[in-house]
Amino acid sequence: MELWLDEELELKEGRALKVRVNKVLESFQTKYQRLEIVETQSFGRMFLLDGVIMFTDRDEFCYHEMIAHVPMMSHPKPEKVLIVGGGDGGALREVLKHASVKEAIVCDIDEKVTEMSKEYFPQLACSFSDCRVRVFHSDGAKFIRDHSESFDVILVDSTDPVGPGAVLFAKDFYTSIKKALKPGGIAVTQAESFQYHKETISALYEFIPEVFREYGYYWISIPTYPSGIIGFTFLSDQVNPYSCSPDPKRLVSDLKYYSLEMHKASFVIPPFAKKFIKTSQIC
């Protein structure tokens, strides 16, 4: 009997993603969410939370390289980095490729995410034993509130704005991010797809200018996310994402998606999206 996985992207809009599953490896309820790991025909192993695809063997590098290296390459010397969410270890793996990093903290509320990633996705969870790493399984929003002017770079590797991830899309959380950054610091947050999530993105960019002086939206192509793309918001008070020039000498090796050319190109958005995505771009 054939087994198929249906991710109901926007049920009310009549959209879904269908993937053939060879085997269900894990399926259980954690304290916070439904966690599933399946072996697929086309994408290798796939990790889902509450029925939503988080990453797959085949395309995880697209997301993890771009959420990490865009801010890391935009900062002159990132030494202390916080990853909110990211319990799978993918963003951490990329952050630690930068020799300047002295400390990297991962704060993911669900310890089962880390546990299952270590078991089924060792290529993502390969950096947790690094001496520069500290891991906290606690509320990321509270963790940020408790650390003022502490980080050079903050990555918010969040789920969609439902369930445990809902608080990470609120103005109060963005205000806490600003306070937690050192002067000249940079934050990047997951910001959905401009093809499908106009309302969510519009709401973000209504209040972001009230919190940060510099901000922008960049995006990547990734086949297993809704509409085949996912976006990120770049936030800073001193670094303009459209005018800063990453140092080619700091470009790390062994990358499959990120490059200096992709860095610059990823901030270009189509005219229709500019109508609801406000940025601090210098024209």
C-alpha positions in Angstrom: 0.0 0.0 0.0 1.3 3.4 -0.9 1.7 6.0 1.8 1.5 9.7 1.1 2.1 12.7 3.3 -0.2 15.7 2.8 1.0 19.1 4.2 -2.1 21.3 4.0 -0.4 24.6 3.2 -3.5 26.7 3.0 -6.5 24.5 3.2 -9.0 27.3 2.8 -7.1 28.3 -0.4 -7.2 24.8 -1.7 -3.4 24.2 -1.6 -1.4 21.2 -0.3 1.9 19.6 -0.8 1.9 15.8 -1.4 5.0 13.7 -0.8 5.4 9.9 -1.1 6.5 8.3 2.2 8.5 5.1 2.3 8.5 4.7 6.0 7.3 6.5 9.2 10.3 6.6 11.6 8.8 8.6 14.4 5.4 10.1 15.2 4.6 11.3 18.7 3.3 14.2 20.8 6.0 16.2 22.7 5.1 18.5 25.5 4.7 21.3 23.0 3.9 19.9 19.5 3.4 16.9 17.3 6.8 15.6 16.0 7.1 13.4 13.0 10.1 12.0 11.0 9.5 10.1 7.8 11.6 8.6 5.1 10.4 9.9 1.7 11.0 8.8 -1.8 12.3 12.1 -3.2 13.6 14.2 -0.2 15.3 11.6 2.0 14.4 12.0 5.7 11.8 14.7 6.5 11.2 16.4 9.9 7.7 17.8 10.6 6.2 19.7 13.6 2.4 19.8 13.9 2.2 18.5 10.3 4.4 21.2 8.8 7.6 20.4 7.1 10.6 21.9 8.9 13.4 20.5 6.8 14.6 17.5 4.7 17.8 15.8 3.9 17.7 17.1 0.3 17.2 20.8 0.8 18.0 21.8 4.4 21.2 23.5 3.4 19.3 26.2 1.5 17.6 27.4 4.6 20.4 26.9 7.1 23.1 28.5 5.1 21.1 31.6 4.3 19.6 32.2 7.7 23.1 32.1 9.2 25.6 33.4 6.7 23.8 36.6 5.5 23.9 38.1 9.0 27.3 36.6 9.9 28.9 38.0 6.8 27.2 41.4 7.3 28.7 41.8 10.8 32.4 42.7 10.9 33.3 40.4 13.8 30.5 38.2 15.2 31.8 36.7 18.4 28.7 35.9 20.4 25.6 34.4 18.7 22.2 33.4 19.9 19.9 31.0 18.0 16.3 31.0 19.1 14.7 27.8 18.0 17.1 25.9 15.8 17.1 22.8 18.1 17.9 20.6 15.1 21.4 22.1 14.9 21.4 23.2 11.3 21.8 26.9 11.8 24.4 26.2 14.6 26.5 24.1 12.2 26.7 27.1 9.8 27.4 29.7 12.5 30.3 27.8 13.8 32.0 27.8 10.4 33.0 31.4 11.3 36.3 31.5 13.1 35.4 34.7 15.0 32.7 32.9 17.0 33.6 32.5 20.6 30.2 31.5 22.0 27.0 30.2 20.3 23.9 29.7 22.4 20.9 27.6 21.2 17.6 28.2 23.0 14.8 25.9 21.8 11.8 25.2 24.0 11.4 21.6 22.9 14.3 19.3 23.9 12.8 16.5 21.8 13.7 18.4 18.6 17.4 18.2 19.5 17.1 14.6 20.7 15.5 13.4 17.5 17.8 15.5 15.3 20.8 13.8 16.9 19.4 10.4 16.2 18.1 10.9 12.7 19.9 13.9 11.2 23.5 13.7 12.4 24.6 16.0 9.6 22.7 18.8 11.2 23.3 18.0 14.8 27.1 17.6 14.4 28.1 20.8 16.3 26.4 20.4 19.7 29.6 19.0 21.2 31.7 22.0 20.2 33.2 23.7 23.3 31.8 27.1 22.2 28.2 25.8 22.3 25.6 26.1 25.1 22.1 24.7 24.8 19.0 25.8 26.7 15.7 24.1 26.4 13.5 27.0 27.6 11.3 29.8 26.4 13.3 31.8 23.8 11.3 35.0 24.2 12.0 35.0 28.0 15.6 34.1 27.4 16.0 37.2 25.1 14.3 39.4 27.6 16.8 38.3 30.3 19.9 39.2 28.2 20.4 42.9 27.5 23.1 44.0 25.0 24.6 40.5 25.0 24.8 39.3 21.3 26.5 40.3 18.1 24.1 38.2 16.0 20.6 36.7 16.8 19.0 34.2 14.6 15.3 33.4 15.1 14.9 30.0 13.5 11.2 29.8 14.3 8.2 27.7 13.2 5.2 29.4 11.6 3.2 32.0 13.7 1.1 29.3 15.4 1.5 27.3 18.6 4.8 27.8 20.4 6.1 30.0 17.6 3.3 32.6 17.7 5.0 34.9 20.3 8.0 35.1 18.0 6.1 37.2 15.5 4.9 39.9 18.0 6.2 43.5 18.4 7.2 42.9 22.0 9.5 40.1 20.9 11.2 42.3 18.3 11.7 45.0 20.9 13.3 42.4 23.1 15.6 41.4 20.2 16.8 45.0 19.8 17.6 45.2 23.5 19.5 41.9 23.5 21.8 43.0 20.6 25.1 44.7 21.2 25.7 48.0 19.5 26.1 47.3 15.8 24.4 43.9 16.2 22.3 42.1 13.6 19.2 39.9 13.9 17.5 37.7 11.3 14.0 36.2 11.8 12.1 33.8 9.7 9.5 35.8 7.7 7.4 33.5 5.6 6.7 33.6 1.9 5.7 36.8 0.1 3.7 34.6 -2.3 1.4 33.1 0.3 1.6 35.1 3.5 1.0 38.7 2.6 -1.0 39.4 5.8 1.6 38.0 8.1 4.5 39.9 6.4 2.5 43.1 6.2 1.8 43.0 9.9 5.5 42.5 10.6 6.6 45.4 8.5 4.0 47.7 10.0 5.8 47.7 13.4 9.4 46.8 12.4 10.2 50.5 11.5 9.1 51.5 14.9 11.7 49.2 16.5 14.7 49.1 14.1 16.4 51.8 12.0 17.7 49.4 9.4 15.6 46.4 8.0 15.1 44.4 4.9 13.6 41.3 3.5 15.5 38.6 1.7 14.4 35.2 0.4 15.5 31.8 -0.9 14.3 29.1 -3.2 13.5 25.8 -1.4 11.3 23.1 -2.8 9.6 21.8 0.3 8.4 25.1 1.7 5.0 26.7 0.7 5.3 28.3 -2.7 8.8 27.0 -3.0 10.3 30.0 -1.2 10.9 31.3 2.3 11.8 34.8 3.5 13.8 36.3 6.3 13.8 39.7 7.9 17.2 41.4 8.5 17.2 43.8 11.5 19.8 46.2 12.8 20.2 49.8 14.1 23.5 50.4 12.4 24.0 47.9 9.5 22.0 48.6 6.3 21.5 45.3 4.5 21.4 47.0 1.1 24.6 49.0 1.4 26.9 46.8 3.5 29.6 44.9 1.7 30.6 41.5 3.1 34.4 40.9 3.1 35.3 38.2 0.5 38.2 37.1 2.7 35.7 36.0 5.4 33.8 33.7 3.1 33.7 30.2 4.5 34.2 27.1 2.5 32.0 24.1 1.9 28.9 26.0 1.0 26.2 24.8 -1.4 23.8 27.8 -1.5 25.3 30.9 0.0 27.7 33.0 -2.0 28.4 36.7 -2.1 26.4 36.9 -5.3 23.4 35.1 -3.7 23.7 37.3 -0.6 23.1 40.5 -2.7 20.6 38.9 -5.0 18.4 37.5 -2.2 17.4 41.0 -1.2 15.8 41.7 -4.6 12.0 41.3 -4.4 9.4 41.7 -7.1 7.4 44.9 -7.5 4.1 43.4 -6.2 5.8 42.4 -2.9 7.4 45.9 -2.4 3.8 47.2 -2.0 3.5 45.4 1.4 7.2 44.9 2.4 8.6 48.2 3.7 12.4 48.2 3.8 15.2 50.7 4.7 16.7 50.3 1.2 18.7 53.3 0.0 17.5 54.1 -3.5 
